[in-house]
Amino acid sequence: MTQQIIHIHREPVELYKILKFTGMADSGGGAKNVIADGQVKVNGAVELQKRKKIMSGDSIEFAGVKYTVKLEDSAP
């Protein structure tokens, strides 16, 4: 399984928004659909909550890729 890092600048971020802004889904509606279809795992478990709060250190699995969420320091 491929692994990638998703950088966020604030937390928490809702799951469907992460799928949308990273390009895993083509739109917010598309992101909500794949979540509702049980295609997304958070921390190893199928997640059906579209607005699940994602924090730094969480993992997301979708389409054979595992993503680790990392909070970026926004200070200059």
C-alpha positions in Angstrom: 0.0 0.0 0.0 1.3 3.4 -1.0 1.8 6.0 1.8 1.5 9.7 1.5 1.4 12.7 3.9 -1.5 15.2 4.0 -0.4 18.6 5.4 -3.0 20.6 7.2 -2.7 24.1 8.6 -5.3 23.9 11.3 -7.2 21.2 13.1 -9.7 19.7 13.2 -10.6 19.3 9.6 -13.7 17.5 8.5 -13.1 14.3 6.6 -15.0 15.2 3.4 -13.1 18.5 3.2 -9.7 16.6 3.2 -10.9 14.3 0.5 -12.0 17.3 -1.5 -8.9 19.6 -1.1 -6.4 16.8 -1.7 -8.1 15.8 -4.9 -9.1 12.3 -3.7 -12.7 13.3 -4.6 -13.7 15.7 -7.4 -16.1 17.7 -5.2 -17.5 17.9 -1.7 -20.5 15.9 -2.9 -18.3 13.2 -4.4 -16.3 13.0 -1.2 -19.5 12.6 0.8 -20.6 9.8 -1.5 -17.4 7.7 -1.2 -17.6 8.1 2.6 -21.2 7.0 2.6 -20.3 4.0 0.4 -17.8 2.8 3.0 -14.8 3.4 0.8 -12.8 5.4 3.3 -11.1 4.2 6.5 -9.9 6.4 9.3 -7.3 4.9 11.7 -8.0 1.5 10.2 -11.8 1.4 10.5 -14.4 2.2 7.9 -15.7 5.7 8.5 -19.2 6.7 7.6 -19.3 10.1 9.2 -18.8 12.7 6.5 -17.9 15.4 9.0 -15.6 13.3 11.1 -13.1 15.5 12.8 -9.6 14.7 11.5 -6.6 15.6 13.6 -2.8 15.5 13.1 -1.6 11.9 13.4 -4.8 10.3 12.0 -4.5 8.0 9.1 -6.9 7.9 6.1 -7.1 5.0 3.6 -8.8 5.4 0.3 -8.3 3.8 -3.1 -5.4 1.7 -2.0 -3.4 4.6 -0.6 -2.8 5.3 3.1 -2.4 9.0 4.0 -1.0 10.3 7.3 -2.3 13.7 8.4 0.3 16.1 9.7 -0.2 19.6 11.2 2.1 22.1 9.6 3.4 25.0 11.7 1.9 28.2 10.2 4.3 30.5 11.9 7.0 32.1 9.6 
